[in-house]
Amino acid sequence: MSNDLVALIQNNPALIETGLDEDSLAVAGGSRGNNKRISIDGGVFRKIVNGKEIGSIEDRHMNIIFVKMSHDPARNYYASAFHKGVKASPVCWSSNSKTPDAGVKTPMSDSCSNCEKSIKGSGNGGMGTACRLSWRTAIVLPNDPSGDVMQFVIPATSCFGDEDNGRWPFRPYVQMLVNNNVSASRVITKMQFDTKASVPRVIFSAVGAVQADDYAIVRTQGQSQAAENAVKLTVFQSDEPAAPAAPVHETVDESLHEPVLRESDKSASASATESTVTDVIKKWTKKK
């Protein structure tokens, strides 16, 4: 940041208090350059900043507070297989899993429920769906609720399914809280890897209450621009024409009960001690 801009902000604090407008974000590429998120790639909790991994933790669980959640899951369909480290543009996407977004140039269908790419069994090898579903959330750490707001995109395999010994996939977990008249932002949530799953999958449980002194902080964090960015679906769009559609190579455990929009003719073969993380930040292992 230039010294001139530093002085300008110091003399006019309202400049940054009002947040970023859509035009500025759009021209800048939809990002303010400090995106922070949690990834479960490879079955490890990883902290990613601006697309680069800066640390990971060895624990198979971590505690979080949900400060904001998208109201609907999102969908993305890619024409070719995923290759780590390679940016690709989705062919079709939906912010609400109901209809393609307005920015989609060639929608696969006018409705996600009628799209062949969202049929169970349309994925590679007749597993899962070719159009992948996920849920976007914004989280903070319980020991530092006023710290970084991080994005956590929950894959479909972690969103749906049945209770397992007091642990739930994401949506059933939130439904359980609501049934007990509890908001997700009022509890400390433990997310842990499901060691019985063949792909990285996390399940959730409530392990504590957010302290009353932190209510206002959590509410403010949920209203921040960082939280808004975290739950909003943004897609990378390349100027290059999309390649011909090809199967998406992704292995999905069909026993996890991902919502079925329409059945295809294909038949897919379905093949603790409680501990609280008191200081997660200190457990991040520096990335060399």
N, C-alpha and C positions, 0 to 999 in steps of 0.2 A: 504494500500500500504506500502511495506517495505521501510525503510530508504534508503536501497541500491538502490532500484528502483527509489526513488525520486531523489537521487543524480545522477543516471545514466541519467534520463530525463533532469535534470537541465544542465548537462554537454553536453548533445547531444539532443538539442531540435528537430532536424530533425526526431527523432524516432517517435514522435507523429504527426508531420506535414504531413507525407505521408499516414496516415490513416491505416486501418486494411486490411490485405490480406485475401483472401477467405479461405485459409487453417486454419488460426488462428480462424476465425469466425466459421468455420465448427466444429473444434475440441471443441471449447468453447460452442457449442450448437446453433450457429447462432445468438447469441446475445452478446452485449458488457456489459450487466448487468445494463444499465441505460435507458431502454425503457420508454419513456414518451408518453402518448396518451390521447386523449379526447374521452370520452364515452358518449352516450346518453341513457344509460340504465335507464329504469324507467321514461323516459321523463325529465331527469335532466342532465345538463352538469356536467360531473365528470372528475376530473384529476386523471389519473392512472399512477403510477410509479412502474415499476417492478412487475406489476400484482396486486398491492395494491392501493386502493382508498385513496388518501391523502387529498382530498377536493372536494367541489362542490360549485356551485353558484346558488342562488335562481332565478336569472333572467331567463326569458323564451327565451333570446337571448344572443348572444355574438358576438363580432367582431373579425375577423381573417384575416390573409393574407395567401393565398396559395403560398407556395414557390416551391412546386414540386407536380406533379400528375402523377400517372401511366397512360400510354397511352391507356390502355384497362382495362375494369373491369375484376375481377377474379371470379372464381367459386369454391365452396367447396360442396362436398356431404358427409354427415355423415350417417352411417348405423343406428344409433339410435337417439333417441330424445335428445335435449339439456338439460343438467342439470347444473345449475349455480354452479361454483366452481369445477366442475369435468372436468379434461382434457381428451379429446378424440381425436383420430386420424381420419382425414377424410379418407374415402375409395377411393375417387377420387377427383382430383382438377385440375384447369387450371389457369395459369397466364394470359391468354389472352381471355378466354371464347370461344375459338375456338377449341382447341384440348387439351387432357389431358397432363400434364407435364411429362417429361421423368421419373421422380421418382415414378410415380404411378405404383404400382405392378400389379394391376388388373383393368385396365380402364373399366368404364361402357360402353364406346363406343369409336370408333376411332375419333369421331367428336361430339362436344357439340351440334351442331345443329341437329344431328340425335339421340341424347341420350334421352331415355324415362324419365330420371330423370330431364331433363330440359324442359319437356313439360308443358305448362300451365295446371294446374289442377292436377299435380302429387304430390303436397304437401298434408299434412294432411287434411282430410276432403274435398279434391278436391280444396283446396285453394293454389294459388301460384305455385311454383315449388319446388320439393324435393331438387334439387341442387340450393343452394343459391348464388346469385350474389352480389358483392360489389365492391366499387371503393376505392382504397387506395390513400391517399393524405398526404402531409407534410405541417404543418401550423406553423405560429408564431403569437404572439399577436402584434397588431399594436402599442401599447404603449411601446413595448420592442422587436423590430424586431431582435435585436442581441441576444436575450435570447434563451430559450429552443426551439428546433425544436421538435414538437409533431406530432405523427401520428393521423390521423383522418380517420377511415374506414367508408365509407358512405354506408349504406345498400341500397338494390335495391329500396325499397320504397321511398328513398330520392333522387334517381338518375334520375328517369324518371317521366314524367307526363307533365301537362300543366301549363302555367303561371297562377298565382292567384294574381291579383291586384298588379303587379309589383314585384312579388316574383316567383322564379323558382326552380324546382328541379335541382340537380347538373348539369347534362349534358346539359339540355336546357339553364341553366344559363351561362355556359361557351360558348355555341354556340351563345347566345345573345351577349356576350362580343366580341367574334371573329367577328361577323357580323358588329360590330361597330368599328372594328380594335383596340380592347383593349385586352391586355393580362391579364389573371386572377391575375398574380403576381403584377400588377401595380395598383390594386384597393384594398381598404379595403372592405371586404365582411362581411355582416351581415348574420349570420345564426340563424334562429329562429324556434321554434317548431310550427308545423302546428296543431293548436288546434282543427281542424275539423277531424283529422285522428284518427282512433281507436287504432293505434300502434304508438310508438315514431317515428316521421318523422320530418325532418328539411327541410326548404326551404331557398333560398338564394337571396340576393339582394346586389347591390353595394351602399355603403353609403359614400364613400370618396376615395380620391386618395392617393396613397403612395407618401410621400414627396420625391422630387428629391434627397435629401441628403441620403435617405434610399435605393435608387435603388441598389447601390453596396452591401449593407448589405444583402438585400433580395436575390440578385443573388448568393452571397457567401453561404448563408444559403441553397439555393436550390441545391448547388453543394456539400454540406457537406455529410459525411458518415451517419449522423443521418437521413438526408432526403432520401438518397438512401435506407437505411434500412426501412424507413417508407412506401415507395411505393412498396417495393419488397414483393411478396407473400412468406411467410415462413410457413410451416405447422409442427405441432407436430406429430411425428411418434413414436408410441409405438411398443415395441417388441412383444406385445400380438397380437394374431390373431384377425382380425376384426370380430365383432359379425354379425349374419345374418342381412340382410337389414331390416329395419323397417321404418315406416313413420316418417318423421320429423315433430314434433309437433310445428308448428309455425303459428300464425294467421297473414294473410296478407290481406290488403285492396285491392281487385282486381280493384277498380276504379282508382288506381294510374298509370295505363298504363305501367306496367313493360313490356319490350320487349318480344314478344311471338315468340319462335323459331318454334314450331309446335303446332297446336291445338290438344288437346286430345278429346275423345268422351264425357268426363265429362263436365258438365256445372256448373260452379261455380256461386253461387248466390252473386250478388254484394250488398251486403247489401247497426290608431294606431299612435297610435301616435308614430312618429319616434323618437327613442332615441338612442344616441350613447354611447357605453361603453367607458368611458374615462380612466378607470383604472381597467381592468378586474382582474389583479393579486390581488388587494386589496379586491376583492369581493369573493375570494375563502374562503369558510368556512372550518376551520380546522376540520379534521376528528378525532373524539375522539376514 
